């Protein structure tokens, strides 16, 4: 059962967190380009279509991403490692990444889509998105390395 839970956890992480990380990373440069060119500038189509698509990917896959910690907790429980320091740190970093996404990334994307923000907001969004991705990278490393783990899995 542990291998099944772990497999679902890893697959969900790849399929849910991966698209959010990529789409969120693509959004700030696309927003800067959209701000620089303006709607329909130079005969090109309205660049906000790309921004809307990237924002929708972030929102939808963020919701789907709830599956990742659910199966993570189930896997950790099966493995008997719920009290391990590496897992507790991973849980805290995951919660922080979710908070950064929900409280900073998605609202900033919405503000840029609404036209109420400028290039400075796009730059700050790039920084916050980098923090979000860095948090996920740290969680991934902790999940692989598992410092102090004695499970042998």
C-alpha positions in Angstrom: 0.0 0.0 0.0 2.9 2.4 0.8 4.2 2.1 -2.8 0.8 2.9 -4.2 0.3 5.9 -2.0 3.8 7.2 -2.7 3.3 6.7 -6.4 0.1 8.7 -6.4 1.7 11.4 -4.2 4.7 11.7 -6.6 2.5 11.6 -9.8 0.1 14.2 -8.3 3.1 16.4 -7.4 4.5 16.2 -10.9 1.1 16.7 -12.6 -0.3 19.4 -10.3 2.6 21.4 -8.9 4.7 21.3 -12.1 2.2 23.1 -14.3 1.6 25.8 -11.6 5.4 26.3 -11.3 5.8 26.6 -15.1 2.8 28.8 -15.7 3.5 31.1 -12.8 7.1 31.5 -14.0 5.9 32.3 -17.5 3.4 34.9 -16.3 5.7 37.8 -15.2 7.6 38.0 -18.5 4.4 37.7 -20.5 2.9 40.5 -18.4 5.9 42.7 -19.0 5.6 42.1 -22.7 1.9 42.8 -22.6 2.5 46.1 -20.7 5.1 47.1 -23.2 3.1 46.4 -26.3 -0.4 47.2 -25.2 -3.6 45.6 -26.5 -3.5 44.8 -30.2 -0.4 46.9 -30.7 1.2 46.7 -34.1 -1.4 44.3 -35.6 -0.6 41.6 -33.0 -3.4 39.9 -31.1 -4.3 41.1 -27.6 -1.5 39.7 -25.3 -3.9 39.4 -22.4 -5.2 36.1 -23.8 -1.9 34.4 -22.9 -2.0 36.0 -19.4 -5.6 34.8 -18.9 -4.6 31.2 -19.9 -1.5 31.2 -17.6 -3.6 32.5 -14.7 -6.3 29.9 -15.3 -3.6 27.1 -15.3 -2.3 28.4 -12.0 -5.7 28.5 -10.4 -7.0 25.2 -11.6 -3.8 23.2 -10.9 -3.4 24.9 -7.5 -6.8 23.4 -6.6 -5.9 20.0 -8.0 -2.6 20.3 -6.0 -4.5 19.7 -2.8 -4.2 16.0 -3.7 -0.4 16.2 -3.1 -0.4 16.8 0.6 -3.4 14.5 1.1 -1.5 11.5 -0.3 1.7 12.8 1.3 0.2 12.5 4.7 -1.3 9.1 3.9 2.1 7.9 2.7 4.0 9.3 5.7 1.5 7.7 8.0 1.9 4.3 6.3 5.7 4.7 6.5 5.5 5.7 10.2 7.5 8.9 9.6 5.0 11.6 10.6 7.2 12.8 13.4 10.4 13.0 11.3 12.1 16.4 11.3 12.6 16.3 7.4 8.9 15.7 7.0 7.8 18.4 9.4 10.1 20.9 7.6 8.7 19.7 4.3 5.1 20.2 5.6 6.0 23.7 6.8 7.6 24.6 3.5 4.7 23.2 1.5 2.2 25.3 3.6 4.4 28.4 3.1 4.5 27.7 -0.7 0.7 27.3 -0.7 0.3 30.6 1.2 2.7 32.4 -1.2 0.7 31.1 -4.1 -2.7 31.9 -2.7 -1.9 35.2 -1.0 0.7 36.7 -3.3 1.0 35.1 -6.7 -2.6 34.6 -7.7 -3.8 38.0 -6.5 -0.9 39.8 -8.3 -1.7 37.9 -11.5 -5.4 39.0 -11.1 -4.3 42.6 -10.6 -2.1 42.5 -13.7 -5.0 41.0 -15.7 -7.3 43.7 -14.4 -5.0 46.4 -15.6 -4.6 48.0 -12.2 -0.9 47.3 -12.0 2.2 48.3 -13.9 5.7 47.0 -14.7 6.8 47.3 -11.0 4.0 44.9 -10.0 5.1 42.4 -12.8 8.7 42.6 -11.4 7.6 41.9 -7.9 5.4 39.0 -9.1 8.5 37.6 -10.8 10.3 37.7 -7.4 7.4 36.1 -5.5 7.0 33.4 -8.1 10.7 32.7 -7.8 10.2 32.3 -4.0 7.3 29.9 -4.7 9.4 27.8 -7.0 12.4 27.8 -4.6 10.1 26.6 -1.8 9.0 23.7 -4.0 12.6 22.9 -4.9 13.5 22.7 -1.2 10.5 20.4 -0.5 11.5 18.2 -3.4 15.1 17.9 -2.1 13.9 17.1 1.4 11.5 14.4 0.0 14.4 12.8 -1.9 17.2 13.1 0.6 15.2 12.7 3.8 18.0 13.6 6.2 18.1 11.2 9.2 15.5 8.8 7.6 15.9 5.2 8.6 13.0 3.8 6.5 15.2 2.6 3.7 12.4 3.4 1.2 
